[in-house]
Amino acid sequence: MALNPFSSGTRLRDMIRAIRASKTAAEERAVVRRECAAIRTAISERGQEELRHRNMAKLMFIHMLGYPTHFGQMECLKLIAAVGYPEKRIGYLGLMLLLDERQEVLMLVTNSLKQDLNHSSPFIVGLALCALGNICSAEMARDLAPEVEKLLRSRDVNTKKKAALCSVRIVRKVPDLAENFMGLAASLLKEKHHGVLISAVQLCTELCKASKDALEYLRKNCIEGLVRILRDVSNSSYAPEYDVAGISDPFLHIRVLKLMRMLGQGDADCSEYMNDILAQVATKTESNKNAGNAILYECVETIMGIEATSGLRVLAINILGRFLSNRDNNIRYVALNILMRAITVDTQAVQRHRVTILECVKDADASIRKRALELVFLLVNDTNVKPLTKELVDYLDVADPDFKEDLTAKICSITEKFSQEKLWYLDQMFKVLSLAGNHVKDDVWHALIVVISNASELQGYAVRSLYTALRAYSEQGSLLRVAVWCIGEYGEMLVNNVGMLEAEPPITVTESDAVDAVELGFNRYSADVTTRSMCLVALLKLSSRFPSMSERIKLIVAQNKENMVLELQQRSIEFGSIIQRHQSIRSSLLERMPVLDEAAYLVKRASATQATTPAYKPASRVTPGDLKLPNGVAKPAAAPLVDLLDLSSDDAPVPSTSATTTPNDFLQDLLGIGGTNLPTAGVPSASTDILMDLLSIGSSPSQNGLLDSTSPGQAEKKPVSAVPQVVSPVPEPIDLLGSLSSSASSSAGTKSSTVVPQVVDLLDGLSASTSVSGLEDALPSITAFQSATLKIVFDLRKQLGKPQETTIHATFTNLTSTTYTDFIFQAAVPKFIQLRLDPASGNVVPASGKGSVTQGFNVTNSQHGQKPLAMRIRMSYKVNGEDRLEQGQVSNFPLGL
């Protein structure tokens, strides 16, 4: 009778042929399903023992196709328990393929493995060792380790080789058993058979990883053997059995070198014993074959890893230098990787290959370019910074666009870190901006502007160089921004050739040419709000620098009065009004930017790069007095408001304390705004970029310090200033520059008044007919705070018809004999209260009560009649240059507020 093609008696090749003949996945699944059903039937029937190994072979093939075969696991155990070699071979193969060490069924095979390890046939012993080395669990390792130790003493080389590899698995699973194999592993290194030697070296390597005791033992007993093995295999004659491309057994070479590196690391005696043989391998091995390069690479790794002599290290680095000239990209890449580690050990030896490394920066392979660039960055020092930077900048012109971003970042880092002359720094940065300005990050050109601001003797040279570069490379965005900023600030230097250097050729630039350059950038970057905003600011400043160009500039600015971008529209309207209506204040309003504090900006920039630093906590401290603010504005202290804003328990009084305050963030100090990092209106977040704030880009008027209002529940802090400001109870359009005009400004000591909501001209002064609401219902004064040094009195008034609003007039009196300077008052209220502070009358509190400082503010209690008014206050000032801080809680407000 013919056999059913899908019966359990189907041969393996017939099943494979049927599966391969399936045209669809569904047909394949059907074939596998029928075959599995037939195998299940054969397993459940008796008398099918002669077909068991065939069924197991088919199950392994089905398993490799990805189908479940767990029902055949017990068949593996039955085949392993069989007597014949063919059945055991299929059984062990199925055991390694269908099971792993996590299967509980595996415990059932331990006894069979123990019997086969003691079998008289070396072939069956080899099957058991192979299976144990692949799927051995920790429990099996402990049970069968004694049998494996016996087999390591066997006379058969194949058995010893497999036993050594099985021991590697046992040591990995149970490191405590390492001491049982130390002596046996050392003895195996005396064998002549290369297979046994490689297995023994691998076992020694695993023992060194598993146990420190084993590492010390092998250092004492194996170094001589390893040196002998390496010398014999290096000097051996041609042997076809081990020869690879003319190199005798490179695999044994590499294994021995790895073990020697592990033994010599941190041990001077072992390293000294290895030096001669390592030098011999490094000099005698041919580098024109891949096998020889692999040995040389491992030899270099070993030399750099042990306590080698300086001469041997130089030899290793020279080998890497030869690798860099190899045509194989892989060899060059691994050489660059090792050189990056070697530079910390012997910088001078690596410096000798600087030219070759620079050539790798220009390689066609992207990974080699990046790695070589990182290595060049590590090679730079004070002596070679100029030639290396010149090479990188020259290559920048022809570099791939994808590589320019990394290259520009490294060049900028090098010039910032190693520049000893500001002139050289400016020249390199101008070249980078000209060649790859679109790839320069914002913080780089921001730092460049800060440097130019501080280099007064080079400002003329900088603006002329940038103007010349802009004419040739106007498509580079960062170059345009820096050039526009400098032209706006130092336009008269450009036109009049002020500050010419000796070797600098004179250029002829008219006022019209300077305006043309800014207009070109304004028109070219129509989609870049930041660039166009900077161009508008520069044009406004040029209208003051070049009065003859005012009409033309006014026409250019007016083009954006109907711009869809609100930022540009607002600037256009305001700047046009400044040019046309406020000529009397234009020159003072558009003076040059004050010199930016370079050190404080670097601290700010470094702290911004620390991602782990909390947003509310400055990463670095800046000493008080680092920043000098213009126009007599006092520098506010940046006392954290965490405790001040903790109003969860309003009844708990806070005792007044005196402490030194922490100076505020550089940007907040420069703009004279509060020290809190909470997202309040009028206070930019800590991550706000300095140049964006300086140029008032992307911020509302309130963020520029001209108009300030605080949300309920947030602290408000204003710098003491001699310029009064109008604070409105509701957001509304008011004259942003009205306080600067002679008709609408108040005197320095006048309190701000509350304005009736109305729509007025944004840039026209408030009219004299503006009505002001009266204040009624004067309440008794209270002493809000008093310590041994300071007294604060609140005069309270109620708004007519608005019982929830209270106007408070605070008087600050100095009770000591020393004058207080840089005086700043802060207040915090609960969330249901809204607080609006007015500017103070001054920032100096006279000594001994001979004078006082006053400040007004409004509070609105949204839960009037339900919750009383509560407030916490903080006062910071300086006494003889030393920062002081006092704070307290005002809890004695009259009822009904």
Buried (B, 14 or more C-beta within 10 A) or exposed (E): EEEEBBBBBBEBEBBEEBBEEBEEEEEBBEBBEBBBEBBBEBBEEEEBEEBBBBBBBBBBBBBEEEBEBEEBBEBBBBBBBBEEEEBBBBBBBBBBBBBEBEBEBBEBBBEBBBBBBEBEEBEBBBBBBBBBBBBBBEBBBBBBBEBBBEBBEBEEBBBBBBBBBBBBBBBBBBBEBBBBBBEBBBBBBEBEBBBBBBBBBBBBBBBBEBBEEBBBBBBEBBBEBBBEBBBEBBEEEEEEEBBBEEBBBBBBBBBBBBBBBBBBBEBEEBBBBBBEBBBBBBEEBEBEBBBBBBBBBBBBBBBBBBBBEEEBBBBBBBBBBBBBEBEEEBBBBBBBBBBBEBBEBBEEBBBEBBEBBBEBBBBEBEEBBBBBBBBBBBBBEEEEBBEBBEBBBEBBEEBEEEBBBBBBBBBBEBBBEBBEEBBBBBBBBBBBBBBBBBBBEEBBBBBBBBBBBBBEEBBBBBBBBBBBBBEEBBEBBBBBBBBBBBBBBBBBBBBEBBBBEEEEEEEEBEBBBBBEBBBBBBEBBEEBBBBBBBBBBBBBBBBBBBEEBBEBBBEBBBEBEEBEBEBBBBBBBBBBBBBBBBEEBBEEBBEEBBEBBBBBBBBBBEBBEEEEBEEEEBBEEBEBEBBEBEEEBBBBBBBBBEEBBEBEEBEEEBEBEBEEBBBBBBBBBBBBBBBBBBEBBBBBEBEBBBBBBBBBBBBBBBBBBBBBBBBBBBBBBBBBBBBBBBBBBEEEEBBBBBBBBEEBBBEEEEBBBBBEEEEBBBBBBBEEEBEEBEBEEEBEEBEBBBBEBBBBBBBBBBBEEEBBBBBBBBBBBBBBEEBBBBBBBBBBBBEBBBBBBBBBBBBBBBBEEEBBBBBBBBBBBEEBEEEBBBBBBBBBBBBEEEBBBBBBBBBEBEEEB
